[in-house]
């Protein structure tokens, strides 16, 4: 397909393009929502990678799909399906995780839950007798149709998630780095685990409204994994994770506005490109993280 057919209206005049980008209320809403989601995903994602729970995060993103499909089938707001199913899924994952001692059994149970979620999602889609025009947006995201009310809801949820994680940051990091020692010193590791999974579930539900259910990793995992490759210092790592998430979100939204492809494609591609560049650069410089640092999983 020729380039002219892919990008519509994009020019070499970046100032004019930016003015055009913010001249429509729906695009302003999308940029505000994307900014809110990126900040939240950068913070929560950093802790998720630290805790080696990216597989659980991926499962929650799969659970978001039947949630949105069920909401469409019932005629309810899609956001209600996202938040409802992801919240319940987080509690189920917390019950599965337990003491986190049997990792193989935990992975198998999480994988089974993921398969069930996919089956339910396709069932709900097939039961929807109308034309589900929003299926692509449920899976791969869209910036169209984001309203001011949605932006406000996203802001409230994101603020609550970031504040909760910020309050529990020190014991959460301790429990993530050394589970047994943290439990022996009196840290409520099980309660922390349940709480973090619930916050993660709400974060996945929120991020899915921008990237789609299948591309949540683009914001929740890849920027955080990139930050972990650069530094092991928590404050700097979280700041880098947020900065990368913001950059790929803004650029991804701009490219999606001027092109025929969904925003999820651009956000995912840009996130992966940044991760790949950082990993190759550090490998060439001989500064890859040590084995004591959390490895990147499933990204």
N, C-alpha and C positions, 0 to 999 in steps of 0.2 A: 504494500500500500504506500503510495507516495507520501512524502512528509507533509505536503500541503493539506492532505486529507486528514492527517492525524492531528496536527496543531492548527487551530483556527484562531486567528487574531493575534497570535504571539509575534512580537517584533523585536528589533534590536534596541528599541527605546524602552528601557526598563522603567523609567519614571512614568511614561504614558501607560505602560502595561499595569503598573501598580495602581495608578489612579483608576483604571478601568476595573481592576480586581476588587477594589473597595467601594465602588460606586453602586453596588447592588446590595440591598439588605440581607438577602439570603447568603451572600458570600461573606459579609461581615459576621453573620451568625456562625457560619462554618469556621471562620478563622478564630473566633472567640471560643467556640466549642473545641476546636482542635488544640488550641493553646491550653485550655483547662485539662483536657484529656492527656496531653503530652506531659504536663507537669506531674500529674498524678501517676501516670504510667512510668515515668522516669524514677520516681521515688519508690513506688511499690515494686516495680520490676527489679530494682537493685537488690532489695531484700529477698525477692523470690529467687534470683540467681544465687545469692549468698547461701540460701537455705537448700539449694539443689531441688527445688520444687517446680522446675519448669514443665515436667511431665504433668503434674497436677494442674498447672496453669493452662496447659494445652487442653487438658480434659475439660476444664471449665469453659474454655472457648468453644469446644464442641457442644457442651451442654447449652450454651447460649443459642445455638441454632434451633433446637426443638422449642426452646422458650419463645423465640421470636415467631416461629411457625405456628405454635399453639396460640399465641396472642392474635395472629392474623386470622386463624381459623375461628376463634371466639369473638372476633370483632373488637378486641381490646387493644389499647395502645401497645405498640411493639416494645417500648421501654419497660412496660410492666412484665412482659414475658422474659425479657433479658434479666432484669433484676430478680424476679421471682425464681426462675429456674437456676440461675447462678448462685443465689443465696442458698437454696435447698441443696444444690450440688456441692457447695462448699462444706456444708454440714455433713453430708455423706462422705466426702473425702476426709474430713476431720475424723470421723468415726473409723474409716478404713485405715488411716495413718496410725492411730493408736499411739503406741510408745515408739514407733519408728525403728523397731529392732529387726523385724523381718522385712527387709527391703524388697526381696524377690516376691514375697506374697503380696506386699503392698502394691508393687508395680503391676502384678497380674490382676489384682482387684480393680485398680484404677483403669487399666486397659479394658477390662470387661465393662465398666461403667461408661467408658468412652464409646464403645461399640453400641451399647444400648441407647445412648443419647443420639448417635447418628441414625439408628433405626427409627427412633421415635420422631426425629426431625423429618425424615423422608415420609413417614406415615402421615404426619400432620399435613405435609405439603400435598400428598396424594388425596387426602380427605377434603382438601379445599377445592370445591367444585368450580370456583371462579378462576379467573386468570390472575395468577399471583405474579403481577408485574414486578413486585419488589423482591423476588427471590434472589436475583443477582446482588442487590444491595444488602440483603440479609447475610449473604455469604462473603461478599467482597467489599462492602462499604460504599457509601456515597455521601457527598456533601449537600445534595439537593434536599430541600424540605426541612432543614434544621430550623426550628422556630426559636423565638426568644424565650418561651417557656422551657423548652428543652435545655437551652443554655443555662438558665437559672437552676434547673434540676441537676445538671451536670456539675455546676459550680458547688452546690450544696453537698452532693455526694463526694466530690473530689476533696473538698475542704475537710469533711468528716474523716475520710480515709487517711489523708496526709496527717491530720492532727492526731488520730489514734495511733498511727505508726510512729509518729514523732514522740508521743508520750511513752511508748513502750520500746523505743529504739535501743536503749542500752541493754536491758535484759533480753530483747529479741536478738540482738547481735551475739550476745553471750551464748544463748541457747542454740543459735545457728552454728556457731563455730565449735562449741564443745557441749553437746547435748547432755552427756552423762555428768560432767562436772557441774554444769548449771543446775541440774536437778538435785545433785548432792548438796549444793549450797543453798537450796531452798527456793530456787527460781521456779515459778509455776509453769513448767515447760509445756505441759499438756494444754492448759488453758491458753497459753500464748499461741500454741500451734492452731488450736481451734479459731481463736480470734483472728490470727493472721490469714487463715484460709477464708474466713468470712469476708474480711476486707479485700482479699484478692478476688473473691467471687464478685463483689460489687465493682471492683476495678475492671474486671473482665467485661462485665455487663455494660459498663460505661464506655470502655474502649471499643466494644463491638459496634456501637452506634456510629462510629467514625470509620473504622477499618473493616467492619464486617466480622462475622463470627469466625471465619476461617483464617483471618489474617491478624488476629490479636497479637501474635508473636512479634509483629513488626514494631510495635511500640513497647510492649511489656518486656520482651526478652532481649532483642538485638541491641538497643541502646545501652541497656544495663550490662549485657555481656561485653560490649565494647569498652565500657567504663571500667569493668573489672580487669580487662586486658591492659589498661593503661596504668591503673593505680589500685592498691589495696587499702588506701586510706578512706574510711567511710564518708567523711564530709565531702572530700574532693570527688570521690567516686559517684556519690549521689548527684552532686552538682553537674558533673560531666554527663551522667545519664540523662538528666533533665535537659541539658543543653542540646544533646544529640537528638533527643526525642522532639524537642521544639523545632530544630532546624529541618529535620526530615518531614515533619508535619506541615510546616509552612510552605516549604518548597513543593512537597507532594500535592497540597491543596492548590497551589498556583498552577502547577503543570496539569492537574486534572481539570481545572477550569478552562484552560486553553486547548484541551485535547479531547479525544473521544474515549479515552480509557479511564477506568475507575480510580479513585484516589488510593484505594488499598494497594493497587499495583505499584504506584509510584512510591508510596511510603515504604512498602516492603522492599522494593528494589534499592531505594536510597539507603535504607537502614543496613541492608546486607552489604552494599558497596562500602559504606563507612567502616563496618566491622572488618571486611576483607582487607581494606587498605591498612587499618591499624594493625591487624594480625600480621600481614606480610611485612610491614615496616618494622615492627618489633622483632620479628624473626630475623630480618636482615641485620638489625642492629644488635642482635644477641641479647635482647631484653625481654624475652618471653617470661610470663609469670612462673613462679616456682610451683612445685607440686602441692605445696601447702595452701595455695590459694584456690578458691572454688573454681572448678572447671566450668566451661560453658556447656550446657546440656541442650540437646535437641534444638539448636539454633544454627 
